[in-house]
Amino acid sequence: MRVQRLVPALALLFATAAPAAAQKFIPQSALIAMVEVHKASLLRYLDVAPDSMLDFMPTPGVRTFAEQIEHAAWADAFIAHSAITGSQEVPSFGDKNVYLKNKAALRTYAIAAMDHTIAMLRALPDAAMTEEITQFGKKLPRYRALMELLDHFPWTLGQTVPYLRLNGVTPPAYTPF
């Protein structure tokens, strides 16, 4: 008698647990939400910096503030583009000789790069997340390659905090949402 009651309960448990157990990747919607947070953060950091900071570097041999902003935006576009298309040929988002010297042009560049990342992710169905790809010479599931978006961007943008502080600018408050 107890076994007869237990069997339907176990069947229900396994039936409801299967979809959650089957999904072992970050869904496209979650990645898009995070890249939108990245974009908003990047623009806040850029907006508080005075124009005079674009060429600033805290020590010789490191990127300027403008180059660091460029790298944060471009890297998101590169990671998504290469993981989704297999190509490392990311479209151009502006003239480097202009946007590295002009804050408005750098803002336009950053928006274009981040919007490219979002568009690439929107076009990717969740079913494609588990496909095996090769990125940076390593075979891995596409979702794992795209998880680099969650690591590289915050690390790169975070490096601009000393740039801002050394120029008397209080960095914007971090917000993950």
N, C-alpha and C positions, 0 to 999 in steps of 0.2 A: 504494500500500500504506500509506504513512504517513498519507495523508488518510483512509483507511478507519478507522485507529485513532484519529485525531484527532476525527472527527465524534462518535463515542459519548462521548468524554471531554468535548467541548464541550457536548454535550446534557446530560450529567450535571451539569456546572458550572452551566449556565443553569437547570436544573431545581431545583437546591438553592439557588441564589442568588435566585430569583424571590420566594419568600415574605419573605425578609429585606429585599429591595429594596422590596417592596410596602408594608411597614409603615413609615410615616414619621411616627409619632406616639408619644407616651409611652402605654403601655398603662394601662388602668384600674387594674390590680393595682399598678403602680409608683406611681401617684398615691396610692392608698390607703395603701401602705406609708409614703410620705412624710408624709401627713397624720397617720398614727399616731405618727410621730416628732415632728411638730409638737405634737400633743396631749401627749405625754409630756414634751417640753421645756417647754411652757407650764406644765404642772402643777408641774414641778420649780422653775421660777422663782417661781411663786406660792407654793409651799410654803415656800421659804426666807425669804420676805419676812415681817417682823413685821406684825401687824395694823395697827400704827400707820403703816405705809407707804402704806396705801390712798389717802389724800388727798395724799400727797407728790408735788410736782412740782419738778424741779430749777431751773426758771426760770418766771417768770410767762408765761402764754399758751400753755403746752404742756399736754398731757394729764397727769392724775394717773397714778400707777402703776396704780390700778384701771382707769382709762379705757384705758390702754395695753394691759393684759391683755384687757379687753373687746374692744378694736379688733382685736387679733390673732386672737382666736377668732371674732368676728363676721365679719371680712373673709373668712376661709376659707369660712365658711358662705355668705356673700353671693356670692363668686366662683363656687363650685360651683352654688349654687341658680340664679343668673341664667344661667350658661352651659348648664345642663342643662334648666331649665324655661322660660327666656326671661322669667321674672318677676323683678322686683326686690323683690317682697314676701316677705321672709324671715320665717319664723315667729318669734314671740317666744320667748326662752329664759329669761325671768325678768323681775322687776320691777327696773328700773334704780335706783329709789330705795332698794331693799334691797341688791342685789348690789354696788353701788359703795361701800357702807358696811360690808359684812359679808364677811369673807374666805371663810367656808364657803359663803355664797350665791354669791360670785363664782366659786368653784371649781365649784359645781354648774352655773352658767351656762356656764362655759368648756367643761365636759364635754359639756353638751347641744349647744352650737354645733358643737364638733368632731365629735361623734357624728352630727349632722345632715349635716355635710360628707361623712363616711365613708358614711353611708346613701345620699346622693345619688350618690356615685361608684359604690357597689356596684350600684345599679340601672341604671347606664349601660353598655350593651354596647360593646365595643371598636369595633364596626361604626359606632356613632354618633359616634365621635371625629372623623371627617373631615368630618362634615356642616358646612355653612357656617351660621354664626349671626351675629347682630349683638349686640355687647356694647360698651357705652359709645359707641354710635353708629358703631362700626366693624365692617365685615363681615370675618370671619376664620373659620378652621376651629375647631370646638369644642375640639380638643386644645390649640390655641394660647391660647384664653381660659383654659383650665384650667391651663396652665403658669404663669399668674400666681400660683397657689398656691405654686409653688417660689420665687418672687421676693418677694412681698409679706410673707409670714409671717416668714421669717428676718430680714428687714430691720426689721419692726415689733417682734418680740420682742427683737432685738438692741439696740433703743433702751432697753430696760429695764435694761441692764447698768449705765449710770451711775446710775440711780435706786437700784439695789441698793448699789453701791459708796459712793455719797454717804450711805447709811444704815448703813455699816459691815458690809454683808453681802457675802460672797464669792459671786459668781454660780456656779450649777452649771456643771460642765464641759460644753462643747458635745459632743454626740455625734450624728453624722448617721445612725446606725443604731439 
